[in-house]
Amino acid sequence: MEHAIVLEPGMIIMATILYYILLSIFTIVSFIPFSLLFFATVAFDKERVILHAASRFWSYGIFRICPFWHIRIEGKEKIDRKKPFIIITNHQSMLDIPLMYVLPTTFKWVSKKEVQKMPIFGWVLRMHGDIAIERGSRDSAKQMIEKCSERIARGTSVIIFPEGTRTKTGEIGRFKDGAFFAAQHAGTGIQPVVIDGTWSLINGWKLRMPHTFRVRILDPLSSEYVASKQARELATEMETLMRSELAAMRNETKK
């Protein structure tokens, strides 16, 4: 259930305005040392491990600015930090990206090229070494799969949204095959993660307060299991499983 504190509508509007102001200041101020850290470490930190740690700090800050927000993470022990995986998660909003930095592993994102062109946020993704993909381009999709394999070979996990785009209803959409082809090509396993709370956060321009973001890490699929299935089979299996888990999470929240 949500936190016991209940704010009046007027207080929520004031808190929302204050949050957006503080977020803007926090983002601009944080970007300066982040950029300096990038230039200081890019020559020797090929996998951007140091920058990833800074990204985790930055991402936590986005949620900690609001004292009425809470993050609940389940199943951390299911992540094997010694192995790289293709991590798949459902896509509810832009906040999914900072939220996933609660995962206790180093990873790269697969994101659309237009996202990486966004001021500050997109620049950070590019400095972070994340993988860009051009929507609707087969050549770009092939390059993405190759780059995922390169990252996996170097011991770094990769996160992909198998839906390919954000939900318009709050529910999990149809999974595309790309993430599963990438896992098979890289010869690695798949780590499914279900998130909830980022889609339902905003009511108009008003942020929900209090609010809880949930991250549930599911059992991973081994590389052997991934290799034994067709990509479409895996996509359907994971889509069904993650839809079921999302429904279960929401039922638990209602109790």
C-alpha positions in Angstrom: 0.0 0.0 0.0 1.0 3.6 -0.4 2.6 5.5 2.5 0.1 6.6 5.1 0.6 10.4 4.7 -2.1 12.0 2.6 -1.6 15.4 1.0 -4.4 17.8 0.2 -4.9 18.7 -3.6 -3.4 22.2 -3.1 -0.4 20.8 -1.3 0.2 18.3 -4.1 0.2 21.0 -6.7 2.7 23.1 -4.7 4.9 20.0 -4.0 4.7 19.1 -7.8 5.9 22.6 -8.8 8.7 22.5 -6.1 9.8 19.1 -7.4 10.1 20.2 -11.0 12.1 23.2 -10.0 14.4 21.2 -7.8 14.7 18.5 -10.5 15.8 21.1 -13.1 18.4 22.5 -10.7 19.6 19.1 -9.7 19.9 18.0 -13.3 21.9 21.0 -14.5 24.2 21.1 -11.4 24.9 17.4 -11.5 25.7 17.4 -15.3 28.8 19.5 -14.7 30.7 17.1 -12.5 29.3 14.2 -14.5 30.9 15.7 -17.7 34.2 16.3 -15.9 34.2 12.7 -14.7 33.6 11.5 -18.2 36.6 13.3 -19.6 38.8 12.2 -16.7 38.0 8.5 -17.0 37.0 7.8 -20.7 40.6 7.0 -21.7 41.0 4.1 -19.3 37.5 3.1 -18.2 36.2 1.5 -21.4 33.1 0.0 -19.9 32.3 3.3 -18.1 32.1 1.5 -14.7 33.0 4.7 -12.8 30.5 6.7 -14.9 27.9 4.0 -14.2 28.4 4.5 -10.4 27.9 8.3 -10.9 24.8 7.5 -13.0 23.4 5.4 -10.1 23.9 8.3 -7.7 22.3 10.8 -10.2 19.3 8.4 -10.8 18.7 7.9 -7.1 18.7 11.7 -6.6 15.8 12.0 -9.1 13.6 10.0 -6.8 15.1 11.2 -3.5 14.3 14.8 -4.2 10.7 14.0 -3.3 10.4 12.8 0.4 7.0 11.3 -0.4 8.4 8.8 -3.0 9.7 5.4 -2.2 11.4 2.6 -4.2 10.7 -1.0 -3.4 13.0 -3.6 -5.0 12.5 -7.3 -4.8 14.8 -10.2 -5.8 18.2 -8.6 -5.9 19.7 -11.9 -5.0 18.6 -13.3 -8.3 21.1 -11.2 -10.2 24.4 -13.0 -10.7 26.9 -10.1 -10.8 29.6 -12.4 -12.2 27.7 -13.0 -15.4 26.5 -10.5 -18.1 22.9 -10.9 -19.2 20.4 -9.3 -21.6 18.1 -7.7 -19.1 14.5 -7.1 -20.3 12.0 -4.9 -18.6 8.6 -3.3 -19.4 8.5 0.3 -20.5 6.1 2.7 -18.7 7.8 6.1 -18.9 11.1 8.0 -19.2 11.5 7.4 -15.5 12.1 3.7 -16.2 15.7 4.5 -17.2 16.8 6.1 -13.9 14.7 3.6 -11.9 16.6 0.6 -13.3 19.8 1.9 -11.8 18.7 0.2 -8.6 19.9 -3.0 -10.2 23.2 -4.2 -8.6 25.1 -4.6 -11.8 26.8 -2.6 -14.5 24.8 -2.3 -17.8 24.3 -0.5 -21.0 20.9 0.7 -22.4 19.6 0.1 -25.9 17.7 3.3 -26.7 16.3 5.1 -29.7 18.6 7.5 -31.5 16.2 10.4 -31.0 16.4 9.9 -27.2 20.2 10.2 -27.3 19.7 13.6 -29.0 17.8 15.1 -26.1 19.6 17.8 -24.2 21.5 16.7 -21.1 19.6 13.4 -20.7 20.5 12.2 -24.1 24.1 13.5 -23.8 24.5 11.4 -20.6 23.3 8.3 -22.5 25.9 8.9 -25.2 28.7 9.5 -22.7 27.6 6.4 -20.9 28.3 4.4 -24.0 24.8 3.2 -24.4 23.6 1.5 -27.7 21.5 3.6 -30.1 19.0 2.0 -32.5 17.1 3.7 -35.3 13.4 2.9 -35.3 12.3 0.9 -38.3 15.8 0.2 -39.7 16.8 -3.4 -40.1 20.4 -2.4 -40.6 20.3 -0.5 -37.3 18.7 -3.5 -35.6 21.5 -5.8 -36.9 24.1 -3.3 -35.6 22.4 -3.2 -32.3 22.6 -7.0 -32.0 26.3 -6.9 -32.8 27.0 -4.2 -30.3 25.1 -6.1 -27.6 27.3 -9.1 -28.3 30.4 -7.0 -28.0 29.3 -5.6 -24.6 28.3 -9.1 -23.3 31.7 -10.4 -24.4 33.4 -7.7 -22.3 31.3 -8.7 -19.3 28.7 -5.9 -19.4 25.0 -6.5 -19.3 22.6 -4.8 -21.7 19.0 -3.6 -20.9 16.4 -3.7 -23.7 12.7 -2.8 -23.6 11.2 -5.7 -25.6 8.0 -3.7 -26.2 10.1 -1.3 -28.2 8.1 1.7 -27.0 6.3 3.1 -24.0 2.9 1.7 -22.9 -0.1 3.9 -23.7 -2.4 2.0 -21.3 -0.1 1.1 -18.3 -0.3 -2.6 -19.4 2.6 -4.6 -21.0 2.4 -4.6 -24.8 3.5 -7.2 -27.3 7.1 -8.1 -27.1 9.2 -7.9 -30.2 11.9 -10.4 -31.0 15.0 -8.2 -31.0 16.0 -8.6 -27.4 15.8 -12.4 -27.7 17.8 -12.5 -31.0 20.4 -10.4 -29.2 20.6 -12.8 -26.3 20.9 -15.8 -28.6 23.5 -14.1 -30.8 25.6 -13.2 -27.7 25.2 -16.7 -26.2 24.0 -15.3 -22.9 21.0 -15.7 -20.6 18.0 -13.3 -20.1 17.2 -11.5 -16.8 13.6 -10.4 -16.7 12.6 -7.4 -14.5 9.1 -6.1 -14.0 8.6 -2.4 -12.9 5.5 -0.5 -11.9 4.7 3.0 -10.7 6.3 5.2 -13.3 3.2 5.2 -15.7 0.7 5.9 -12.9 2.9 8.7 -11.4 1.5 11.6 -13.3 -2.1 12.9 -13.2 -2.1 15.7 -15.8 0.9 17.6 -14.7 0.4 16.7 -11.0 2.7 14.1 -9.5 1.2 11.5 -7.2 2.3 12.0 -3.6 2.9 9.7 -1.8 3.9 7.2 -4.4 5.8 3.9 -4.5 7.9 2.6 -7.4 8.3 -1.1 -7.6 11.1 -3.2 -9.2 10.7 -7.0 -9.1 13.6 -9.1 -10.4 12.5 -12.5 -11.7 14.4 -15.8 -12.1 16.9 -15.6 -15.0 16.8 -17.8 -18.1 20.0 -19.7 -18.6 22.0 -19.3 -21.8 21.3 -23.0 -22.6 17.6 -22.5 -22.3 17.7 -19.3 -24.4 19.6 -21.2 -27.1 17.1 -24.1 -27.1 14.1 -21.9 -28.1 13.0 -19.8 -31.0 13.2 -16.1 -30.4 9.4 -15.8 -30.9 8.8 -18.5 -28.3 10.9 -16.7 -25.8 9.2 -13.4 -26.5 5.8 -14.9 -26.0 6.9 -16.8 -22.9 8.4 -13.7 -21.2 5.5 -11.4 -22.3 3.0 -13.8 -20.6 5.2 -14.2 -17.5 5.8 -10.5 -17.0 2.2 -9.6 -17.6 1.2 -12.1 -14.9 3.8 -10.6 -12.5 2.7 -7.1 -13.1 -0.9 -8.0 -12.3 0.3 -9.8 -9.1 2.2 -6.7 -8.0 -0.8 -4.5 -8.5 -3.0 -6.9 -6.6 -0.6 -6.8 -3.7 -0.6 -3.0 -3.7 -4.4 -2.9 -3.4 -4.4 -5.1 -0.3 
